[in-house]
Amino acid sequence: MKKLLQYSSVAIVVSMASSALAADISIPKNTSEPVSIYDFPGTYFDSNEVRPADGNSTTRTIPFQIQHLPNPNAAFGTLGEHAFSTVSTQPQTPSLQERSGCPELGVDNAIYASFSQPGDIVCFSTEVTTATKLEGLLVNIPQAVDYNLYLFKLEDDNSLTPLDTSTATASTSEQVVHKVDPGAYVLVAQSVTGTSTDQSIMAWFAHTEFDALEANDKPGQATNLPTNGKLTGNIDNQNDLDYFVYRTGDNQSKLSFNFAASDQFSLELWNGAGWTKLPNNQLSNIDVTPNINAIFLVKGVQANLPPTSSQYSFAISDPLSGKTFTGLRTYNNEVLTNLLAPNLIEAHQELGMSGTVIDTNGVPVPYGIVSLAADNINDPASPRSLANEVVQADENGKFNKVLALPDCTGASTTTRDNRVTRGTATRPELEWSISWDKGMYTYRAPRSSQPVQVAFAHICKEKIIKSCYWDRDFASGEDKYICNRF
């Protein structure tokens, strides 16, 4: 649901009523509303599979016993400018609870949380020893109330740095997520409006098998997709949502992508009002508007979640952004004499063309569009098309296409000897008559200022006109040079 909460400038104050250390701790609050999916206009994809915008429900099976806070006064406070505090001798090494004002509760634990009035808070703290993706949850939120959830980093000077905020209204759950380094962290739940005697559940989890793109579990945390490139990721828990944003270019009109993954993964595209299901393992080409954000969402299929070891691959591009090429190779696999000239490609009915299309930054363009052509240039002023193909590269920007050349009669005829001296009956000296046309093959990228053009010989007919070899006359002991004409 779109987040409608308007923030005040008043800080949340955590009050310690039984700590051995004086603590009036003001927890900073964001002054701007978290990014909502409704902030994005949407991108159209022709599909009948569309789900509502608010279909990403947060679920979690709590695999451990839910606890009650041993000292509620140490975890409850009210929203205001002043807080009660006690003063005593400060220990040399204060505990995490003394530093944060919140009881310690290790990750992968949960507590019951209830609020007696708006402004009440419940909080707890923990020490993380390894890099992890930290997820905080507040679930089972009663109807007719509004609760918020905040995640903070406790700095060395005991100040609190906001990491993530969840402030959905009329929601039954709130979630905060952030990839964190070793350190101390605080999770805070706040009652905003309404009262209820029903208890909610407040928990946090450590997900250690996360990919390099995390945390991107919310629209505001979306990973920026490259103009041309490929990313890989995994689903590290049942609530993991991987958001991606693709910013179209100033003149971009097309978008190509392929989501390579098993049916345990799902890819969706925001259409402005809901989520459109996209196909797995299929190249898709869609029309886009310049300078817009296309929002993609990868998630696990709840009925058949993938293991964390399973990965997906997401390749995406502006297929018309190719500027030039690298690794070009033009070839012919037909059996031809190749006698006309050194380094001159000869082709009769087939001309192979391959390479990698790259953009202005030298980056391969996945699914980049390439134009390949072969022309007759017997008259350079009036070239005549022999073959013309528009091909789309693979996910690595590589292409390989064999052009089919038509038959020809040959405007030029050249005689050439095969490169054999003192031929034998089994390997004779041959004289060939070669009829051929002048050709030009062309590689062209959509944004190239100058295409790659190279001459080739279009072979129309090759014919042996003379065969000669040396033969020993054993009766006379002489060598005879024998030639046959055809």
ZABA-997009 format. One record per residue (C-alpha): residue in one letter; x, y, z. Coordinates in Angstrom, 3 decimals. Example, Ala and Ser with C-alpha at 12.3 -4.5 7.8 and 13.67 -1.06 7.14 Angstrom:
{type a&px 12.300&py -4.500&pz 7.800}
{type s&px 13.670&py -1.060&pz 7.140}
//
This chain:
{type m&px 0.000&py 0.000&pz 0.000}
{type k&px 1.198&py 3.505&pz -0.745}
{type k&px 2.754&py 5.037&pz 2.323}
{type l&px 0.799&py 8.103&pz 3.420}
{type l&px 2.355&py 8.780&pz 6.823}
{type q&px 3.446&py 12.369&pz 7.275}
{type y&px 6.524&py 12.682&pz 9.471}
{type s&px 6.882&py 15.136&pz 12.296}
{type s&px 10.142&py 16.677&pz 13.381}
{type v&px 9.875&py 15.167&pz 16.869}
{type a&px 12.399&py 12.436&pz 17.631}
{type i&px 11.536&py 9.057&pz 19.078}
{type v&px 12.964&py 8.894&pz 22.578}
{type v&px 13.868&py 5.576&pz 24.174}
{type s&px 13.623&py 5.773&pz 27.971}
{type m&px 15.594&py 3.516&pz 30.265}
{type a&px 13.859&py 3.071&pz 33.591}
{type s&px 16.151&py 0.505&pz 35.151}
{type s&px 19.531&py 0.870&pz 33.470}
{type a&px 22.715&py 1.361&pz 35.411}
{type l&px 23.707&py 4.109&pz 32.961}
{type a&px 22.058&py 7.452&pz 32.405}
{type a&px 20.417&py 7.369&pz 28.997}
{type d&px 18.171&py 9.881&pz 27.270}
{type i&px 18.561&py 8.502&pz 23.759}
{type s&px 16.906&py 10.319&pz 20.892}
{type i&px 16.455&py 8.088&pz 17.890}
{type p&px 16.572&py 10.166&pz 14.687}
{type k&px 13.621&py 9.860&pz 12.390}
{type n&px 13.613&py 10.236&pz 8.622}
{type t&px 12.074&py 13.479&pz 7.398}
{type s&px 11.055&py 12.124&pz 3.999}
{type e&px 8.642&py 9.404&pz 3.013}
{type p&px 10.119&py 6.063&pz 1.926}
{type v&px 10.067&py 5.398&pz -1.806}
{type s&px 6.827&py 3.789&pz -2.931}
{type i&px 6.302&py 1.663&pz -6.016}
{type y&px 3.555&py 4.131&pz -6.901}
{type d&px 6.258&py 6.736&pz -7.442}
{type f&px 7.070&py 5.002&pz -10.758}
{type p&px 4.859&py 5.323&pz -13.869}
{type g&px 5.183&py 1.734&pz -15.079}
{type t&px 6.254&py -0.051&pz -18.256}
{type y&px 3.934&py -2.026&pz -20.524}
{type f&px 4.443&py -5.698&pz -21.379}
{type d&px 1.830&py -7.680&pz -23.296}
{type s&px 0.756&py -10.398&pz -20.859}
{type n&px -2.426&py -11.703&pz -19.283}
{type e&px -0.668&py -12.524&pz -16.009}
{type v&px -0.931&py -9.422&pz -13.833}
{type r&px -1.219&py -9.385&pz -10.039}
{type p&px -2.238&py -6.522&pz -7.749}
{type a&px 0.346&py -4.026&pz -6.581}
{type d&px -0.012&py -5.002&pz -2.919}
{type g&px 0.453&py -8.725&pz -3.441}
{type n&px 3.930&py -8.899&pz -1.853}
{type s&px 2.834&py -10.071&pz 1.583}
{type t&px 5.530&py -10.552&pz 4.190}
{type t&px 5.417&py -14.009&pz 5.703}
{type r&px 7.682&py -15.779&pz 8.072}
{type t&px 7.524&py -19.048&pz 9.915}
{type i&px 9.065&py -18.377&pz 13.315}
{type p&px 11.220&py -21.489&pz 13.891}
{type f&px 11.928&py -20.676&pz 17.537}
{type q&px 9.998&py -19.869&pz 20.691}
{type i&px 8.707&py -16.306&pz 20.862}
{type q&px 9.892&py -14.594&pz 24.017}
{type h&px 8.418&py -12.060&pz 26.430}
{type l&px 10.631&py -9.136&pz 27.360}
{type p&px 11.958&py -9.679&pz 30.889}
{type n&px 11.729&py -5.975&pz 31.720}
{type p&px 9.075&py -4.155&pz 29.691}
{type n&px 9.967&py -0.784&pz 31.199}
{type a&px 13.379&py -1.023&pz 29.577}
{type a&px 11.819&py -1.313&pz 26.165}
{type f&px 8.772&py 0.948&pz 26.238}
{type g&px 8.677&py 4.686&pz 25.834}
{type t&px 6.490&py 7.497&pz 24.547}
{type l&px 6.856&py 9.929&pz 21.749}
{type g&px 7.905&py 13.269&pz 23.239}
{type e&px 10.697&py 15.678&pz 23.906}
{type h&px 11.603&py 14.452&pz 27.385}
{type a&px 12.287&py 11.038&pz 28.840}
{type f&px 12.833&py 9.649&pz 32.296}
{type s&px 16.375&py 8.622&pz 33.081}
{type t&px 18.313&py 7.334&pz 36.053}
{type v&px 21.808&py 8.296&pz 37.043}
{type s&px 24.397&py 6.037&pz 38.605}
{type t&px 28.079&py 5.375&pz 38.379}
{type q&px 29.024&py 4.663&pz 34.806}
{type p&px 30.780&py 1.322&pz 34.338}
{type q&px 34.012&py 1.254&pz 32.400}
{type t&px 32.551&py -1.043&pz 29.759}
{type p&px 28.834&py -0.381&pz 29.351}
{type s&px 26.686&py -3.183&pz 28.019}
{type l&px 24.901&py -2.983&pz 24.691}
{type q&px 21.632&py -2.403&pz 26.522}
{type e&px 23.194&py 0.425&pz 28.497}
{type r&px 24.597&py 1.979&pz 25.333}
{type s&px 21.413&py 1.695&pz 23.277}
{type g&px 18.674&py 1.889&pz 25.892}
{type c&px 17.194&py -1.313&pz 24.466}
{type p&px 17.407&py -4.882&pz 25.821}
{type e&px 19.710&py -7.247&pz 23.971}
{type l&px 18.108&py -9.866&pz 21.743}
{type g&px 20.273&py -11.879&pz 19.379}
{type v&px 19.363&py -12.291&pz 15.718}
{type d&px 17.084&py -15.186&pz 14.796}
{type n&px 14.909&py -14.424&pz 17.807}
{type a&px 11.432&py -12.978&pz 18.330}
{type i&px 9.409&py -11.308&pz 21.081}
{type y&px 5.787&py -10.422&pz 21.698}
{type a&px 5.164&py -6.693&pz 21.401}
{type s&px 2.119&py -4.697&pz 22.500}
{type f&px 1.440&py -0.986&pz 22.839}
{type s&px -0.875&py 0.741&pz 25.326}
{type q&px -1.134&py 4.061&pz 23.492}
{type p&px 0.081&py 5.898&pz 20.375}
{type g&px 3.693&py 6.917&pz 20.749}
{type d&px 4.700&py 3.795&pz 22.684}
{type i&px 7.752&py 1.980&pz 21.412}
{type v&px 9.330&py -1.448&pz 21.779}
{type c&px 12.985&py -1.931&pz 20.936}
{type f&px 15.876&py -4.343&pz 21.251}
{type s&px 19.525&py -4.420&pz 20.230}
{type t&px 22.115&py -6.932&pz 19.090}
{type e&px 25.764&py -7.284&pz 18.149}
{type v&px 26.513&py -8.664&pz 14.671}
{type t&px 29.910&py -10.328&pz 14.270}
{type t&px 29.924&py -11.090&pz 10.515}
{type a&px 28.636&py -9.332&pz 7.422}
{type t&px 25.007&py -10.267&pz 6.947}
{type k&px 21.701&py -9.127&pz 5.537}
{type l&px 19.703&py -8.091&pz 8.580}
{type e&px 15.927&py -8.375&pz 8.318}
{type g&px 13.558&py -6.989&pz 10.962}
{type l&px 9.882&py -7.895&pz 11.044}
{type l&px 6.790&py -6.727&pz 12.872}
{type v&px 3.916&py -9.095&pz 12.060}
{type n&px 0.396&py -9.833&pz 13.293}
{type i&px -0.379&py -6.117&pz 13.489}
{type p&px -4.018&py -5.776&pz 14.654}
{type q&px -6.642&py -4.001&pz 12.605}
{type a&px -7.430&py -0.323&pz 13.191}
{type v&px -3.885&py 0.457&pz 14.386}
{type d&px -0.794&py 1.755&pz 12.631}
{type y&px 2.687&py 0.656&pz 13.715}
{type n&px 6.067&py 1.649&pz 12.251}
{type l&px 9.363&py -0.226&pz 12.265}
{type y&px 12.896&py 1.261&pz 12.229}
{type l&px 16.379&py -0.208&pz 11.928}
{type f&px 19.413&py 1.717&pz 13.219}
{type k&px 23.135&py 1.244&pz 13.528}
{type l&px 24.505&py 2.034&pz 16.976}
{type e&px 27.686&py 4.018&pz 16.384}
{type d&px 30.770&py 4.032&pz 18.640}
{type d&px 29.648&py 7.324&pz 20.159}
{type n&px 26.230&py 5.730&pz 20.900}
{type s&px 24.473&py 7.809&pz 18.256}
{type l&px 21.992&py 6.060&pz 16.007}
{type t&px 22.237&py 6.068&pz 12.214}
{type p&px 18.967&py 5.232&pz 10.366}
{type l&px 19.348&py 2.290&pz 7.965}
{type d&px 15.791&py 1.446&pz 6.936}
{type t&px 12.219&py 2.424&pz 7.743}
{type s&px 8.875&py 0.708&pz 7.194}
{type t&px 5.794&py 2.917&pz 7.583}
{type a&px 3.013&py 1.303&pz 5.571}
{type t&px -0.437&py 2.332&pz 6.785}
{type a&px -3.230&py -0.175&pz 7.434}
{type s&px -0.720&py -3.001&pz 6.998}
{type t&px -0.574&py -6.263&pz 8.949}
{type s&px 3.206&py -6.352&pz 8.746}
{type e&px 6.246&py -4.080&pz 8.562}
{type q&px 9.695&py -5.064&pz 7.317}
{type v&px 13.132&py -3.433&pz 7.408}
{type v&px 16.144&py -4.833&pz 5.587}
{type h&px 19.769&py -3.779&pz 5.282}
{type k&px 23.108&py -5.407&pz 4.449}
{type v&px 25.316&py -4.731&pz 7.465}
{type d&px 28.907&py -5.110&pz 8.555}
{type p&px 29.934&py -6.291&pz 12.027}
{type g&px 28.662&py -3.884&pz 14.662}
{type a&px 25.758&py -3.039&pz 16.964}
{type y&px 22.192&py -2.574&pz 15.672}
{type v&px 18.841&py -1.533&pz 17.130}
{type l&px 15.318&py -2.476&pz 16.007}
{type v&px 12.503&py -0.135&pz 17.096}
{type a&px 8.725&py -0.542&pz 16.712}
{type q&px 6.450&py 2.433&pz 17.323}
{type s&px 2.695&py 2.758&pz 17.724}
{type v&px 1.458&py 5.631&pz 15.564}
{type t&px -2.348&py 5.542&pz 15.795}
{type g&px -4.958&py 3.358&pz 17.423}
{type t&px -4.788&py 0.968&pz 20.361}
{type s&px -5.225&py -2.761&pz 20.732}
{type t&px -4.704&py -5.344&pz 23.426}
{type d&px -3.636&py -7.909&pz 20.824}
{type q&px 0.042&py -8.688&pz 20.696}
{type s&px 2.197&py -8.435&pz 17.617}
{type i&px 5.406&py -10.356&pz 16.989}
{type m&px 8.695&py -8.518&pz 16.560}
{type a&px 11.685&py -10.449&pz 15.216}
{type w&px 14.879&py -10.171&pz 13.300}
{type f&px 16.875&py -12.577&pz 11.211}
{type a&px 20.397&py -12.833&pz 9.844}
{type h&px 20.681&py -13.997&pz 6.225}
{type t&px 24.299&py -14.851&pz 5.497}
{type e&px 23.957&py -16.431&pz 2.044}
{type f&px 23.096&py -13.188&pz 0.273}
{type d&px 24.280&py -12.115&pz -3.179}
{type a&px 26.413&py -9.084&pz -4.016}
{type l&px 23.350&py -7.034&pz -5.054}
{type e&px 21.721&py -6.961&pz -1.612}
{type a&px 20.009&py -5.322&pz 0.042}
{type n&px 17.466&py -4.559&pz -2.663}
{type d&px 14.276&py -5.802&pz -1.003}
{type k&px 12.277&py -2.583&pz -1.495}
{type p&px 11.615&py -0.176&pz -4.367}
{type g&px 13.752&py 2.457&pz -2.643}
{type q&px 16.633&py -0.035&pz -2.426}
{type a&px 16.368&py -1.166&pz -6.059}
{type t&px 19.632&py -2.155&pz -7.730}
{type n&px 20.487&py 0.051&pz -10.708}
{type l&px 20.715&py -2.070&pz -13.821}
{type p&px 23.437&py -1.204&pz -16.324}
{type t&px 22.474&py 0.142&pz -19.730}
{type n&px 24.014&py -3.007&pz -21.151}
{type g&px 25.029&py -5.907&pz -18.949}
{type k&px 24.190&py -9.038&pz -17.018}
{type l&px 23.656&py -9.645&pz -13.298}
{type t&px 23.317&py -12.799&pz -11.219}
{type g&px 21.622&py -13.261&pz -7.866}
{type n&px 19.828&py -15.623&pz -5.536}
{type i&px 16.863&py -15.680&pz -3.174}
{type d&px 18.287&py -15.833&pz 0.344}
{type n&px 15.031&py -16.273&pz 2.319}
{type q&px 11.307&py -16.666&pz 1.826}
{type n&px 10.718&py -12.907&pz 2.098}
{type d&px 13.563&py -11.928&pz -0.206}
{type l&px 12.462&py -9.575&pz -2.981}
{type d&px 15.073&py -8.350&pz -5.449}
{type y&px 14.071&py -5.017&pz -6.990}
{type f&px 15.869&py -3.630&pz -10.026}
{type v&px 15.512&py -0.296&pz -11.796}
{type y&px 16.494&py 0.337&pz -15.412}
{type r&px 16.814&py 3.963&pz -16.493}
{type t&px 16.189&py 4.376&pz -20.207}
{type g&px 18.428&py 6.690&pz -22.210}
{type d&px 17.664&py 10.019&pz -23.822}
{type n&px 16.860&py 8.465&pz -27.188}
{type q&px 16.107&py 4.899&pz -26.155}
{type s&px 13.035&py 3.277&pz -27.709}
{type k&px 13.691&py -0.456&pz -27.221}
{type l&px 14.555&py -2.683&pz -24.270}
{type s&px 15.737&py -6.287&pz -24.544}
{type f&px 16.139&py -8.723&pz -21.672}
{type n&px 16.231&py -12.386&pz -20.737}
{type f&px 15.694&py -13.886&pz -17.298}
{type a&px 17.583&py -17.190&pz -17.186}
{type a&px 16.258&py -19.138&pz -14.220}
{type s&px 14.388&py -22.251&pz -13.139}
{type d&px 10.632&py -22.179&pz -12.543}
{type q&px 11.379&py -21.639&pz -8.834}
{type f&px 12.098&py -17.999&pz -9.693}
{type s&px 9.685&py -15.356&pz -10.937}
{type l&px 10.379&py -12.080&pz -12.790}
{type e&px 7.804&py -9.280&pz -12.858}
{type l&px 7.590&py -5.792&pz -14.384}
{type w&px 5.757&py -2.854&pz -12.786}
{type n&px 3.075&py -1.574&pz -15.169}
{type g&px 1.935&py 1.408&pz -13.114}
{type a&px -0.961&py -0.348&pz -11.390}
{type g&px 0.229&py -3.917&pz -10.860}
{type w&px 2.938&py -6.461&pz -11.569}
{type t&px 3.130&py -8.171&pz -14.962}
{type k&px 4.571&py -11.691&pz -15.006}
{type l&px 7.447&py -12.025&pz -17.475}
{type p&px 8.623&py -15.269&pz -19.070}
{type n&px 11.687&py -17.181&pz -17.886}
{type n&px 14.397&py -18.252&pz -20.337}
{type q&px 12.990&py -16.264&pz -23.232}
{type l&px 14.336&py -13.200&pz -25.018}
{type s&px 11.864&py -10.323&pz -24.744}
{type n&px 11.925&py -7.095&pz -26.752}
{type i&px 9.647&py -4.254&pz -25.679}
{type d&px 9.032&py -0.621&pz -26.579}
{type v&px 10.000&py 1.967&pz -23.974}
{type t&px 9.894&py 5.729&pz -23.507}
{type p&px 13.117&py 7.720&pz -23.103}
{type n&px 14.180&py 8.802&pz -19.599}
{type i&px 11.847&py 6.591&pz -17.559}
{type n&px 12.494&py 4.039&pz -14.809}
{type a&px 11.445&py 0.481&pz -15.565}
{type i&px 11.052&py -1.481&pz -12.300}
{type f&px 11.687&py -5.224&pz -12.255}
{type l&px 11.091&py -7.609&pz -9.360}
{type v&px 12.653&py -11.046&pz -8.858}
{type k&px 11.254&py -13.313&pz -6.174}
{type g&px 10.994&py -16.954&pz -5.242}
{type v&px 7.839&py -18.924&pz -5.987}
{type q&px 6.367&py -19.420&pz -2.515}
{type a&px 5.020&py -22.874&pz -3.290}
{type n&px 8.445&py -24.050&pz -4.463}
{type l&px 11.158&py -21.763&pz -3.095}
{type p&px 14.635&py -22.165&pz -4.613}
{type p&px 17.556&py -23.078&pz -2.354}
{type t&px 19.989&py -20.246&pz -1.661}
{type s&px 22.566&py -22.078&pz -3.788}
{type s&px 20.384&py -21.656&pz -6.912}
{type q&px 21.065&py -18.570&pz -8.978}
{type y&px 19.285&py -16.595&pz -11.640}
{type s&px 20.857&py -14.556&pz -14.431}
{type f&px 19.324&py -11.316&pz -15.713}
{type a&px 20.738&py -9.852&pz -18.952}
{type i&px 19.373&py -6.538&pz -20.209}
{type s&px 20.240&py -3.933&pz -22.826}
{type d&px 19.378&py -1.106&pz -25.105}
{type p&px 19.641&py -3.249&pz -28.257}
{type l&px 20.127&py -0.174&pz -30.450}
{type s&px 23.086&py 1.188&pz -28.468}
{type g&px 25.802&py -0.655&pz -30.412}
{type k&px 28.556&py 1.688&pz -31.606}
{type t&px 31.196&py -0.594&pz -33.100}
{type f&px 32.588&py -4.127&pz -33.011}
{type t&px 35.373&py -6.238&pz -31.632}
{type g&px 36.623&py -9.667&pz -32.638}
{type l&px 35.209&py -9.557&pz -36.167}
{type r&px 35.715&py -12.710&pz -38.212}
{type t&px 34.489&py -13.215&pz -41.761}
{type y&px 34.804&py -16.765&pz -43.043}
{type n&px 33.730&py -19.306&pz -45.627}
{type n&px 33.536&py -23.068&pz -45.111}
{type e&px 32.843&py -24.038&pz -48.719}
{type v&px 35.404&py -26.038&pz -50.692}
{type l&px 36.892&py -23.353&pz -52.954}
{type t&px 40.302&py -22.824&pz -54.509}
{type n&px 41.025&py -19.512&pz -52.750}
{type l&px 43.515&py -18.748&pz -55.510}
{type l&px 42.551&py -15.225&pz -56.552}
{type a&px 44.622&py -13.180&pz -54.105}
{type p&px 46.192&py -13.563&pz -50.664}
{type n&px 43.875&py -12.571&pz -47.762}
{type l&px 40.901&py -12.131&pz -50.085}
{type i&px 37.797&py -13.890&pz -48.772}
{type e&px 36.143&py -16.001&pz -51.457}
{type a&px 32.538&py -17.119&pz -51.145}
{type h&px 30.181&py -18.928&pz -53.496}
{type q&px 26.852&py -19.496&pz -51.740}
{type e&px 27.773&py -18.786&pz -48.112}
{type l&px 29.484&py -15.934&pz -46.274}
{type g&px 29.956&py -16.281&pz -42.508}
{type m&px 30.080&py -13.112&pz -40.388}
{type s&px 30.707&py -13.016&pz -36.632}
{type g&px 31.925&py -10.755&pz -33.836}
{type t&px 30.868&py -8.839&pz -30.719}
{type v&px 28.887&py -5.599&pz -30.781}
{type i&px 29.945&py -3.005&pz -28.171}
{type d&px 28.621&py 0.376&pz -27.025}
{type t&px 30.382&py 3.738&pz -26.699}
{type n&px 31.974&py 2.572&pz -23.428}
{type g&px 33.395&py -0.573&pz -24.996}
{type v&px 30.860&py -2.749&pz -23.139}
{type p&px 29.290&py -5.686&pz -25.021}
{type v&px 25.623&py -5.097&pz -25.824}
{type p&px 23.493&py -8.116&pz -24.863}
{type y&px 20.969&py -8.805&pz -27.614}
{type g&px 22.406&py -5.911&pz -29.633}
{type i&px 21.031&py -5.341&pz -33.121}
{type v&px 23.539&py -5.715&pz -35.976}
{type s&px 23.047&py -5.221&pz -39.720}
{type l&px 25.029&py -7.536&pz -42.004}
{type a&px 25.146&py -7.136&pz -45.759}
{type a&px 26.877&py -8.364&pz -48.910}
{type d&px 26.769&py -6.364&pz -52.137}
{type n&px 27.897&py -6.744&pz -55.730}
{type i&px 30.218&py -3.837&pz -56.527}
{type n&px 31.224&py -4.614&pz -60.092}
{type d&px 29.971&py -1.083&pz -60.650}
{type p&px 31.016&py 0.772&pz -57.462}
{type a&px 28.653&py 3.610&pz -58.288}
{type s&px 25.661&py 1.248&pz -58.355}
{type p&px 26.116&py -1.523&pz -55.768}
{type r&px 23.602&py -4.366&pz -55.937}
{type s&px 22.447&py -6.217&pz -52.843}
{type l&px 23.309&py -9.907&pz -52.629}
{type a&px 22.190&py -10.530&pz -49.038}
{type n&px 21.046&py -8.413&pz -46.106}
{type e&px 20.322&py -9.645&pz -42.574}
{type v&px 19.462&py -7.895&pz -39.302}
{type v&px 20.546&py -10.141&pz -36.451}
{type q&px 20.318&py -9.927&pz -32.678}
{type a&px 23.366&py -10.836&pz -30.612}
{type d&px 23.315&py -13.238&pz -27.662}
{type e&px 23.464&py -12.252&pz -23.974}
{type n&px 27.207&py -11.596&pz -24.310}
{type g&px 26.850&py -9.355&pz -27.366}
{type k&px 28.205&py -12.067&pz -29.686}
{type f&px 26.704&py -12.858&pz -33.067}
{type n&px 27.422&py -15.384&pz -35.814}
{type k&px 25.439&py -15.484&pz -39.034}
{type v&px 25.937&py -17.167&pz -42.414}
{type l&px 24.572&py -15.074&pz -45.273}
{type a&px 23.116&py -16.975&pz -48.228}
{type l&px 24.537&py -15.659&pz -51.526}
{type p&px 22.705&py -16.063&pz -54.853}
{type d&px 24.089&py -17.702&pz -57.992}
{type c&px 25.959&py -15.473&pz -60.408}
{type t&px 27.544&py -15.580&pz -63.864}
{type g&px 30.744&py -13.646&pz -63.215}
{type a&px 31.781&py -10.360&pz -64.748}
{type s&px 35.464&py -11.311&pz -64.435}
{type t&px 37.291&py -14.483&pz -65.427}
{type t&px 40.759&py -15.216&pz -64.070}
{type t&px 43.114&py -18.125&pz -64.719}
{type r&px 45.135&py -19.415&pz -61.790}
{type d&px 47.438&py -22.385&pz -61.174}
{type n&px 47.041&py -24.376&pz -58.028}
{type r&px 50.162&py -24.121&pz -55.943}
{type v&px 51.637&py -27.470&pz -56.951}
{type t&px 55.033&py -27.933&pz -58.678}
{type r&px 56.203&py -31.139&pz -60.347}
{type g&px 52.802&py -32.709&pz -60.014}
{type t&px 52.121&py -36.399&pz -59.881}
{type a&px 49.243&py -38.481&pz -61.213}
{type t&px 47.607&py -38.381&pz -57.796}
{type r&px 48.456&py -34.726&pz -57.102}
{type p&px 48.600&py -32.968&pz -60.458}
{type e&px 49.332&py -29.377&pz -61.365}
{type l&px 45.966&py -27.785&pz -62.120}
{type e&px 45.006&py -24.707&pz -64.044}
{type w&px 41.703&py -23.168&pz -62.992}
{type s&px 39.370&py -20.808&pz -64.772}
{type i&px 37.549&py -18.740&pz -62.143}
{type s&px 34.493&py -16.637&pz -62.939}
{type w&px 33.713&py -14.134&pz -60.206}
{type d&px 32.217&py -10.805&pz -59.213}
{type k&px 33.575&py -8.079&pz -57.001}
{type g&px 31.801&py -8.014&pz -53.653}
{type m&px 31.733&py -5.958&pz -50.477}
{type y&px 30.575&py -7.191&pz -47.072}
{type t&px 29.407&py -4.745&pz -44.397}
{type y&px 29.051&py -4.792&pz -40.609}
{type r&px 26.897&py -1.944&pz -39.318}
{type a&px 25.951&py -1.063&pz -35.706}
{type p&px 22.942&py 1.194&pz -34.988}
{type r&px 25.078&py 4.069&pz -33.701}
{type s&px 28.138&py 3.606&pz -35.860}
{type s&px 29.284&py 6.634&pz -37.788}
{type q&px 31.269&py 4.464&pz -40.185}
{type p&px 30.401&py 0.832&pz -40.986}
{type v&px 33.053&py -1.855&pz -41.367}
{type q&px 33.329&py -2.663&pz -45.095}
{type v&px 35.736&py -5.131&pz -46.705}
{type a&px 36.029&py -6.437&pz -50.269}
{type f&px 35.494&py -10.122&pz -51.078}
{type a&px 35.257&py -12.268&pz -54.198}
{type h&px 31.854&py -13.688&pz -55.040}
{type i&px 32.768&py -16.923&pz -56.833}
{type c&px 30.358&py -17.810&pz -59.595}
{type k&px 32.118&py -20.791&pz -61.172}
{type e&px 35.457&py -22.579&pz -60.824}
{type k&px 36.533&py -24.984&pz -63.571}
{type i&px 39.706&py -27.020&pz -64.189}
{type i&px 40.913&py -26.313&pz -67.709}
{type k&px 44.270&py -28.148&pz -67.643}
{type s&px 45.854&py -30.909&pz -65.560}
{type c&px 49.573&py -31.767&pz -65.816}
{type y&px 51.827&py -34.225&pz -64.038}
{type w&px 55.137&py -36.053&pz -64.397}
{type d&px 55.120&py -39.774&pz -65.094}
{type r&px 58.114&py -42.219&pz -65.076}
{type d&px 58.466&py -44.534&pz -68.134}
{type f&px 60.110&py -47.511&pz -66.492}
{type a&px 60.932&py -49.141&pz -69.855}
{type s&px 63.063&py -46.204&pz -71.019}
{type g&px 63.849&py -44.761&pz -67.641}
{type e&px 62.648&py -41.316&pz -68.763}
{type d&px 60.222&py -38.918&pz -67.043}
{type k&px 57.393&py -37.708&pz -69.214}
{type y&px 55.395&py -34.509&pz -68.620}
{type i&px 51.757&py -35.268&pz -69.450}
{type c&px 49.038&py -32.594&pz -69.739}
{type n&px 45.310&py -32.950&pz -70.302}
{type r&px 43.031&py -30.116&pz -71.328}
{type f&px 39.334&py -29.905&pz -70.530}
//
